[in-house]
């Protein structure tokens, strides 16, 4: 994927790739779950770590990190 394209465009491209590959395997996953998988993959690429707090901060949404990841 090109580095100079928007996060939303990268997400859409990745969703298309995931959808095509999932359909090839005769699996059915709804669009919302495919979008979630794409967001997680892009967030991991963005932060380059497995810190769940940093991962929650990298999600491209309006939620606060504490509502996405809660330390127990």
N, CA, C and O atoms as CSV, one atom per row, in Angstrom:
chain,resi,resn,atom,element,x,y,z
A,1,UNK,N,N,0.831,-1.183,0.000
A,1,UNK,CA,C,0.000,0.000,0.000
A,1,UNK,C,C,0.879,1.251,0.000
A,1,UNK,O,O,1.950,1.283,0.605
A,2,UNK,N,N,0.404,2.249,-0.678
A,2,UNK,CA,C,1.128,3.506,-0.799
A,2,UNK,C,C,1.154,4.239,0.538
A,2,UNK,O,O,0.148,4.279,1.246
A,3,UNK,N,N,2.311,4.822,0.886
A,3,UNK,CA,C,2.453,5.534,2.160
A,3,UNK,C,C,1.704,6.861,2.170
A,3,UNK,O,O,1.354,7.356,3.241
A,4,UNK,N,N,1.449,7.450,1.001
A,4,UNK,CA,C,0.883,8.792,0.942
A,4,UNK,C,C,-0.637,8.827,0.822
A,4,UNK,O,O,-1.195,9.873,0.490
A,5,UNK,N,N,-1.311,7.735,1.079
A,5,UNK,CA,C,-2.763,7.747,1.019
A,5,UNK,C,C,-3.345,7.796,2.428
A,5,UNK,O,O,-2.676,7.448,3.402
A,6,UNK,N,N,-4.584,8.226,2.520
A,6,UNK,CA,C,-5.213,8.411,3.831
A,6,UNK,C,C,-5.440,7.092,4.546
A,6,UNK,O,O,-5.464,6.024,3.933
A,7,UNK,N,N,-5.604,7.190,5.847
A,7,UNK,CA,C,-5.869,6.010,6.671
A,7,UNK,C,C,-7.163,5.337,6.222
A,7,UNK,O,O,-7.236,4.110,6.154
A,8,UNK,N,N,-8.179,6.134,5.916
A,8,UNK,CA,C,-9.470,5.583,5.482
A,8,UNK,C,C,-9.329,4.828,4.170
A,8,UNK,O,O,-9.937,3.773,3.985
A,9,UNK,N,N,-8.523,5.369,3.257
A,9,UNK,CA,C,-8.306,4.701,1.976
A,9,UNK,C,C,-7.552,3.388,2.162
A,9,UNK,O,O,-7.872,2.381,1.530
A,10,UNK,N,N,-6.542,3.410,3.043
A,10,UNK,CA,C,-5.815,2.174,3.337
A,10,UNK,C,C,-6.752,1.143,3.945
A,10,UNK,O,O,-6.691,-0.040,3.609
A,11,UNK,N,N,-7.613,1.596,4.838
A,11,UNK,CA,C,-8.568,0.706,5.484
A,11,UNK,C,C,-9.515,0.092,4.454
A,11,UNK,O,O,-9.789,-1.108,4.491
A,12,UNK,N,N,-10.010,0.916,3.541
A,12,UNK,CA,C,-10.916,0.418,2.505
A,12,UNK,C,C,-10.220,-0.590,1.600
A,12,UNK,O,O,-10.809,-1.611,1.243
A,13,UNK,N,N,-8.965,-0.312,1.223
A,13,UNK,CA,C,-8.215,-1.238,0.375
A,13,UNK,C,C,-8.000,-2.568,1.098
A,13,UNK,O,O,-8.167,-3.636,0.509
A,14,UNK,N,N,-7.636,-2.498,2.356
A,14,UNK,CA,C,-7.395,-3.712,3.129
A,14,UNK,C,C,-8.697,-4.499,3.314
A,14,UNK,O,O,-8.687,-5.729,3.263
A,15,UNK,N,N,-9.803,-3.805,3.526
A,15,UNK,CA,C,-11.107,-4.479,3.647
A,15,UNK,C,C,-11.438,-5.245,2.365
A,15,UNK,O,O,-11.935,-6.369,2.423
A,16,UNK,N,N,-11.164,-4.640,1.216
A,16,UNK,CA,C,-11.419,-5.307,-0.060
A,16,UNK,C,C,-10.581,-6.575,-0.190
A,16,UNK,O,O,-11.086,-7.620,-0.601
A,17,UNK,N,N,-9.299,-6.479,0.161
A,17,UNK,CA,C,-8.406,-7.637,0.077
A,17,UNK,C,C,-8.866,-8.736,1.035
A,17,UNK,O,O,-8.928,-9.907,0.661
A,18,UNK,N,N,-9.185,-8.355,2.264
A,18,UNK,CA,C,-9.653,-9.338,3.241
A,18,UNK,C,C,-10.947,-9.995,2.778
A,18,UNK,O,O,-11.098,-11.212,2.883
A,19,UNK,N,N,-11.877,-9.202,2.269
A,19,UNK,CA,C,-13.156,-9.745,1.806
A,19,UNK,C,C,-12.953,-10.757,0.696
A,19,UNK,O,O,-13.537,-11.841,0.723
A,20,UNK,N,N,-12.121,-10.406,-0.288
A,20,UNK,CA,C,-11.868,-11.325,-1.403
A,20,UNK,C,C,-11.260,-12.630,-0.916
A,20,UNK,O,O,-11.667,-13.708,-1.349
A,21,UNK,N,N,-10.297,-12.537,-0.023
A,21,UNK,CA,C,-9.630,-13.742,0.457
A,21,UNK,C,C,-10.507,-14.583,1.371
A,21,UNK,O,O,-10.425,-15.811,1.351
A,22,UNK,N,N,-11.334,-13.943,2.160
A,22,UNK,CA,C,-12.246,-14.680,3.023
A,22,UNK,C,C,-13.302,-15.394,2.181
A,22,UNK,O,O,-13.658,-16.537,2.466
A,23,UNK,N,N,-13.804,-14.715,1.138
A,23,UNK,CA,C,-14.801,-15.322,0.254
A,23,UNK,C,C,-14.233,-16.529,-0.489
A,23,UNK,O,O,-14.954,-17.492,-0.753
A,24,UNK,N,N,-12.944,-16.481,-0.826
A,24,UNK,CA,C,-12.301,-17.605,-1.517
A,24,UNK,C,C,-12.334,-18.865,-0.660
A,24,UNK,O,O,-12.397,-19.978,-1.180
A,25,UNK,N,N,-12.293,-18.683,0.641
A,25,UNK,CA,C,-12.291,-19.814,1.570
A,25,UNK,C,C,-13.700,-20.202,2.001
A,25,UNK,O,O,-13.867,-20.949,2.965
A,26,UNK,N,N,-14.706,-19.706,1.303
A,26,UNK,CA,C,-16.111,-19.994,1.602
A,26,UNK,C,C,-16.498,-19.662,3.033
A,26,UNK,O,O,-17.355,-20.324,3.618
A,27,UNK,N,N,-15.873,-18.648,3.593
A,27,UNK,CA,C,-16.222,-18.198,4.942
A,27,UNK,C,C,-17.097,-16.957,4.826
A,27,UNK,O,O,-16.956,-16.167,3.893
A,28,UNK,N,N,-17.977,-16.802,5.760
A,28,UNK,CA,C,-18.844,-15.630,5.781
A,28,UNK,C,C,-18.554,-14.823,7.044
A,28,UNK,O,O,-18.820,-15.277,8.158
A,29,UNK,N,N,-18.019,-13.649,6.861
A,29,UNK,CA,C,-17.794,-12.720,7.964
A,29,UNK,C,C,-18.444,-11.407,7.548
A,29,UNK,O,O,-18.233,-10.934,6.431
A,30,UNK,N,N,-19.229,-10.822,8.437
A,30,UNK,CA,C,-19.922,-9.599,8.037
A,30,UNK,C,C,-18.944,-8.437,7.864
A,30,UNK,O,O,-17.807,-8.473,8.335
A,31,UNK,N,N,-19.422,-7.417,7.178
A,31,UNK,CA,C,-18.591,-6.270,6.805
A,31,UNK,C,C,-17.997,-5.543,8.019
A,31,UNK,O,O,-16.857,-5.081,7.969
A,32,UNK,N,N,-18.764,-5.445,9.097
A,32,UNK,CA,C,-18.276,-4.754,10.298
A,32,UNK,C,C,-17.067,-5.483,10.896
A,32,UNK,O,O,-16.116,-4.845,11.349
A,33,UNK,N,N,-17.106,-6.802,10.897
A,33,UNK,CA,C,-15.975,-7.562,11.448
A,33,UNK,C,C,-14.753,-7.457,10.544
A,33,UNK,O,O,-13.626,-7.385,11.034
A,34,UNK,N,N,-14.964,-7.449,9.237
A,34,UNK,CA,C,-13.838,-7.282,8.310
A,34,UNK,C,C,-13.216,-5.910,8.517
A,34,UNK,O,O,-11.993,-5.773,8.502
A,35,UNK,N,N,-14.058,-4.887,8.711
A,35,UNK,CA,C,-13.537,-3.538,8.946
A,35,UNK,C,C,-12.745,-3.482,10.254
A,35,UNK,O,O,-11.705,-2.828,10.326
A,36,UNK,N,N,-13.237,-4.166,11.281
A,36,UNK,CA,C,-12.520,-4.226,12.559
A,36,UNK,C,C,-11.156,-4.887,12.383
A,36,UNK,O,O,-10.152,-4.393,12.898
A,37,UNK,N,N,-11.120,-5.992,11.663
A,37,UNK,CA,C,-9.846,-6.685,11.417
A,37,UNK,C,C,-8.877,-5.755,10.689
A,37,UNK,O,O,-7.698,-5.689,11.034
A,38,UNK,N,N,-9.373,-5.041,9.687
A,38,UNK,CA,C,-8.525,-4.102,8.934
A,38,UNK,C,C,-7.998,-2.998,9.848
A,38,UNK,O,O,-6.824,-2.635,9.773
A,39,UNK,N,N,-8.868,-2.460,10.714
A,39,UNK,CA,C,-8.449,-1.398,11.647
A,39,UNK,C,C,-7.364,-1.895,12.607
A,39,UNK,O,O,-6.410,-1.173,12.895
A,40,UNK,N,N,-7.510,-3.115,13.095
A,40,UNK,CA,C,-6.521,-3.683,14.020
A,40,UNK,C,C,-5.186,-3.870,13.302
A,40,UNK,O,O,-4.136,-3.536,13.851
A,41,UNK,N,N,-5.220,-4.396,12.089
A,41,UNK,CA,C,-3.980,-4.593,11.325
A,41,UNK,C,C,-3.292,-3.260,11.078
A,41,UNK,O,O,-2.086,-3.136,11.291
A,42,UNK,N,N,-4.046,-2.263,10.630
A,42,UNK,CA,C,-3.443,-0.947,10.361
A,42,UNK,C,C,-2.935,-0.289,11.639
A,42,UNK,O,O,-1.889,0.359,11.627
A,43,UNK,N,N,-3.661,-0.448,12.731
A,43,UNK,CA,C,-3.210,0.117,14.011
A,43,UNK,C,C,-1.907,-0.533,14.458
A,43,UNK,O,O,-1.004,0.151,14.939
A,44,UNK,N,N,-1.807,-1.859,14.300
A,44,UNK,CA,C,-0.565,-2.550,14.669
A,44,UNK,C,C,0.598,-2.075,13.807
A,44,UNK,O,O,1.706,-1.891,14.312
A,45,UNK,N,N,0.363,-1.877,12.530
A,45,UNK,CA,C,1.413,-1.370,11.644
A,45,UNK,C,C,1.825,0.042,12.049
A,45,UNK,O,O,3.000,0.402,11.977
A,46,UNK,N,N,0.854,0.829,12.470
A,46,UNK,CA,C,1.108,2.220,12.846
A,46,UNK,C,C,1.950,2.321,14.110
A,46,UNK,O,O,2.899,3.104,14.154
A,47,UNK,N,N,1.623,1.545,15.139
A,47,UNK,CA,C,2.338,1.665,16.409
A,47,UNK,C,C,3.519,0.709,16.517
A,47,UNK,O,O,4.404,0.920,17.346
A,48,UNK,N,N,3.551,-0.321,15.706
A,48,UNK,CA,C,4.644,-1.298,15.665
A,48,UNK,C,C,4.949,-1.889,17.044
A,48,UNK,O,O,6.108,-2.034,17.435
A,49,UNK,N,N,3.886,-2.224,17.762
A,49,UNK,CA,C,4.040,-2.804,19.081
A,49,UNK,C,C,2.785,-3.588,19.428
A,49,UNK,O,O,1.789,-3.517,18.708
A,50,UNK,N,N,2.826,-4.316,20.500
A,50,UNK,CA,C,1.628,-5.020,20.940
A,50,UNK,C,C,1.080,-4.435,22.236
A,50,UNK,O,O,0.268,-5.072,22.906
A,51,UNK,N,N,1.513,-3.239,22.593
A,51,UNK,CA,C,0.966,-2.562,23.759
A,51,UNK,C,C,-0.503,-2.255,23.480
A,51,UNK,O,O,-0.816,-1.488,22.570
A,52,UNK,N,N,-1.405,-2.853,24.261
A,52,UNK,CA,C,-2.827,-2.681,24.003
A,52,UNK,C,C,-3.282,-1.240,24.193
A,52,UNK,O,O,-4.206,-0.791,23.514
A,53,UNK,N,N,-2.649,-0.512,25.102
A,53,UNK,CA,C,-3.025,0.886,25.283
A,53,UNK,C,C,-2.659,1.694,24.039
A,53,UNK,O,O,-3.471,2.483,23.555
A,54,UNK,N,N,-1.447,1.507,23.519
A,54,UNK,CA,C,-1.048,2.214,22.293
A,54,UNK,C,C,-1.908,1.786,21.116
A,54,UNK,O,O,-2.247,2.599,20.256
A,55,UNK,N,N,-2.252,0.533,21.081
A,55,UNK,CA,C,-3.113,0.024,20.019
A,55,UNK,C,C,-4.485,0.709,20.085
A,55,UNK,O,O,-5.023,1.108,19.053
A,56,UNK,N,N,-5.043,0.845,21.266
A,56,UNK,CA,C,-6.332,1.511,21.435
A,56,UNK,C,C,-6.259,2.977,20.992
A,56,UNK,O,O,-7.210,3.499,20.409
A,57,UNK,N,N,-5.142,3.632,21.265
A,57,UNK,CA,C,-4.965,5.028,20.846
A,57,UNK,C,C,-4.889,5.160,19.327
A,57,UNK,O,O,-5.264,6.197,18.780
A,58,UNK,N,N,-4.414,4.131,18.646
A,58,UNK,CA,C,-4.231,4.184,17.198
A,58,UNK,C,C,-5.512,3.918,16.420
A,58,UNK,O,O,-5.564,4.185,15.220
A,59,UNK,N,N,-6.554,3.394,17.082
A,59,UNK,CA,C,-7.817,3.169,16.366
A,59,UNK,C,C,-8.328,4.504,15.841
A,59,UNK,O,O,-8.327,5.510,16.552
A,60,UNK,N,N,-8.761,4.496,14.590
A,60,UNK,CA,C,-9.234,5.711,13.944
A,60,UNK,C,C,-10.726,5.886,14.212
A,60,UNK,O,O,-11.564,5.629,13.348
A,61,UNK,N,N,-11.039,6.329,15.438
A,61,UNK,CA,C,-12.435,6.566,15.788
A,61,UNK,C,C,-12.508,7.647,16.853
A,61,UNK,O,O,-11.490,8.182,17.293
A,62,UNK,N,N,-13.709,7.951,17.249
A,62,UNK,CA,C,-13.931,9.024,18.212
A,62,UNK,C,C,-13.861,8.559,19.667
A,62,UNK,O,O,-13.956,9.383,20.577
A,63,UNK,N,N,-13.697,7.273,19.899
A,63,UNK,CA,C,-13.682,6.732,21.256
A,63,UNK,C,C,-12.404,7.104,21.993
A,63,UNK,O,O,-11.348,7.286,21.386
A,64,UNK,N,N,-12.516,7.212,23.292
A,64,UNK,CA,C,-11.341,7.437,24.120
A,64,UNK,C,C,-10.633,6.099,24.326
A,64,UNK,O,O,-11.279,5.052,24.344
A,65,UNK,N,N,-9.324,6.131,24.481
A,65,UNK,CA,C,-8.547,4.905,24.653
A,65,UNK,C,C,-9.041,4.093,25.841
A,65,UNK,O,O,-9.048,2.863,25.787
A,66,UNK,N,N,-9.449,4.758,26.904
A,66,UNK,CA,C,-9.910,4.044,28.098
A,66,UNK,C,C,-11.207,3.278,27.858
A,66,UNK,O,O,-11.492,2.314,28.569
A,67,UNK,N,N,-11.997,3.693,26.867
A,67,UNK,CA,C,-13.229,2.971,26.585
A,67,UNK,C,C,-12.979,1.792,25.654
A,67,UNK,O,O,-13.806,0.885,25.560
A,68,UNK,N,N,-11.846,1.803,24.969
A,68,UNK,CA,C,-11.483,0.721,24.074
A,68,UNK,C,C,-10.659,-0.330,24.820
A,68,UNK,O,O,-10.834,-1.532,24.618
A,69,UNK,N,N,-9.771,0.139,25.674
A,69,UNK,CA,C,-8.893,-0.762,26.437
A,69,UNK,C,C,-8.891,-0.313,27.886
A,69,UNK,O,O,-8.501,0.812,28.199
A,70,UNK,N,N,-9.320,-1.185,28.752
A,70,UNK,CA,C,-9.381,-0.881,30.176
A,70,UNK,C,C,-8.370,-1.753,30.906
A,70,UNK,O,O,-8.395,-2.976,30.774
A,71,UNK,N,N,-7.481,-1.132,31.675
A,71,UNK,CA,C,-6.493,-1.859,32.464
A,71,UNK,C,C,-7.198,-2.398,33.696
A,71,UNK,O,O,-7.884,-1.660,34.403
A,72,UNK,N,N,-7.025,-3.695,33.948
A,72,UNK,CA,C,-7.675,-4.287,35.128
A,72,UNK,C,C,-6.656,-4.693,36.148
A,72,UNK,O,O,-7.015,-5.210,37.206
